[in-house]
Amino acid sequence: MHVPVLKQEVLEYLDPKPNENFVDATLGFGGHTEAILEKTGPRGKVLGIEWDPEAISRISKQERLILVNDSYSHLEEIVKREKFPKISGILFDLGMSSSQLEESKRGFSFQKNEVLDMRFNPEHGLDAKKILNFWSRFDIQGILKDYGEEQFAESIARHIVEARKRSPIVRTFQLVEVIKAATPKWYHRKKLHPATKTFQALRIASNNELENLKAVLPQAVSLLSSGGRLLVISFHSLEDRIVKNFFRQDRRLQIRTKKPVVASFKEQKANPRSRSAKLRVAIRIQENEI
């Protein structure tokens, strides 16, 4: 089962109190939400938004939990539609669950031989196979460089185009072999798997992740009550940079974390995926304080 990262730190900064209402914009398997609900009884509610229909289907329905299967990029529309009352805090956990990597069969992991789909919601987004087999070499190179920060983006993109001429690239292991052929041997011996950055870039492109994040942050601030808390947990530098810059530039926010909060050594040891997690927190200030 998915273990929520930085759970204690989230509770500390979100500071949920009885009868307050919160939004968990990336519900996942509900680990953070469960902890919030425990603190906000008897009437506090959580609006839980999750794009992955498989993940949300596993969440047990509760009286004070409102479940919505949608992209958080539609946050304002969702809150309005659900008539969700005064919001004391909004949480974004931008990481993937271990279940998505290991059980979704959508090609998120380069360690499993699966069809390359990579969409969080199979009904929306761009199938990764289409990117690999129909995009131009320069467009593929662009996402590998911009979204994956891949130093061998040009070579990998060129090898992808050459490989697809022989046979469509439709499975993860096919792509891994192409990446290995396109990169030097020393790159294969590094701690980070040579396919990591390419897979990250394809997943981001397939789900429009960075643009969705840019679109939702202003919505979140507008929806927060005065004194409401905005928490974002990111897992790679591109996301963290967007959050950091937005917090600095939005005059409606007061930053609570000058540096991102990271997992304790104990948590990192127990949950290795928490090692790359960075939590940033800001508070919505009153209009007359701006």
C-alpha positions, -999 to 999 in steps of 0.1 A, spaced: 0 0 0 11 35 -8 28 53 22 22 90 23 54 110 24 61 137 50 29 128 68 38 144 101 53 175 84 21 179 64 0 178 95 23 202 113 21 229 85 -15 222 75 -25 224 112 -60 209 107 -85 218 135 -120 205 143 -146 214 117 -122 229 92 -124 220 55 -95 210 33 -87 200 -3 -64 171 -10 -59 178 -47 -39 146 -53 -57 121 -32 -38 89 -43 -48 62 -19 -59 87 8 -30 85 33 -28 122 39 -66 127 38 -72 100 64 -49 119 88 -66 152 81 -101 137 86 -90 124 120 -81 160 131 -111 178 117 -141 159 132 -169 161 138 -180 183 109 -148 191 89 -147 178 54 -121 169 28 -125 173 -9 -104 146 -24 -94 149 -61 -77 121 -80 -72 118 -118 -64 81 -117 -98 62 -118 -81 30 -105 -67 48 -75 -99 65 -65 -119 33 -69 -99 19 -40 -108 46 -16 -135 38 10 -164 62 10 -167 82 41 -194 107 53 -169 137 55 -150 128 23 -161 141 -11 -145 121 -39 -139 136 -74 -123 118 -103 -108 147 -123 -76 166 -129 -66 191 -103 -61 216 -131 -99 220 -129 -98 229 -92 -119 261 -92 -146 244 -114 -146 213 -91 -149 234 -59 -178 254 -74 -196 223 -87 -193 206 -53 -203 238 -34 -173 231 -11 -173 256 18 -146 277 34 -112 261 27 -86 262 54 -59 244 34 -50 228 1 -25 200 -4 -7 188 -35 15 156 -34 29 155 -69 45 121 -66 35 88 -81 24 59 -59 42 26 -58 10 10 -70 10 31 -102 46 20 -109 41 -16 -100 5 -25 -107 -11 -1 -132 3 -18 -163 5 15 -181 43 15 -186 53 40 -159 82 17 -148 112 8 -170 116 -23 -148 84 -40 -161 77 -50 -196 44 -32 -202 26 -12 -230 38 24 -231 8 44 -222 18 65 -192 -15 84 -188 -27 88 -152 -63 86 -167 -65 63 -197 -94 85 -210 -74 117 -211 -39 129 -220 -15 118 -247 -6 81 -251 32 78 -248 33 54 -278 20 83 -300 48 105 -289 75 79 -295 61 68 -329 47 99 -345 65 130 -331 94 144 -349 130 138 -337 133 174 -327 101 174 -307 111 142 -289 146 157 -282 129 188 -268 108 170 -242 137 148 -232 159 179 -227 132 201 -211 112 176 -190 139 150 -183 170 172 -183 186 143 -202 221 150 -214 219 125 -242 185 138 -255 197 143 -290 212 108 -293 182 91 -277 157 109 -299 177 100 -330 178 63 -320 141 63 -313 133 76 -348 157 50 -363 142 22 -342 106 30 -350 113 27 -388 121 -10 -381 92 -16 -357 68 6 -337 80 12 -301 51 0 -280 66 -16 -249 88 -4 -221 116 -29 -226 118 -19 -263 124 17 -253 149 7 -226 170 -11 -252 169 19 -275 180 42 -247 209 18 -238 220 17 -275 219 55 -276 240 62 -245 276 53 -235 285 23 -214 296 44 -184 261 60 -183 247 25 -177 269 20 -146 256 51 -128 234 49 -98 205 63 -117 191 39 -144 198 53 -179 161 52 -188 150 72 -157 150 107 -173 135 96 -206 106 78 -188 101 109 -166 100 132 -196 75 110 -214 52 108 -184 53 146 -179 45 151 -216 17 125 -217 -1 141 -187 8 178 -193 20 178 -157 40 210 -156 14 231 -174 -13 217 -151 8 227 -121 13 262 -134 -25 265 -141 -37 252 -107 -15 272 -83 -32 306 -89 -66 288 -86 -56 273 -52 -46 307 -38 -79 323 -49 -99 295 -32 -81 297 2 -96 315 31 -76 342 47 -49 324 67 -54 293 47 -24 271 40 -11 259 6 12 229 7 30 214 -23 52 182 -22 73 179 -54 97 152 -64 119 167 -91 136 200 -98 112 211 -125 82 210 -103 100 225 -73 112 254 -94 77 262 -105 64 261 -70 93 281 -55 89 309 -82 52 310 -78 53 314 -41 79 342 -44 59 361 -71 23 358 -58 17 388 -35 -12 371 -18 11 345 -2 34 346 28 61 319 25 65 296 56 94 275 43 124 295 32 140 262 22 120 231 13 112 206 40 127 172 34 121 138 49 139 127 80 167 101 78 143 77 96 116 82 70 140 80 41 153 47 54 118 33 58 104 48 26 131 53 -1 107 72 -24 106 100 2 143 109 -4 135 132 -33 104 148 -17 104 185 -11 76 203 8 70 240 3 44 259 23 28 293 20 -1 311 38 -29 332 22 -27 366 37 -56 391 41 -63 415 13 -56 445 35 -21 431 43 -10 430 6 
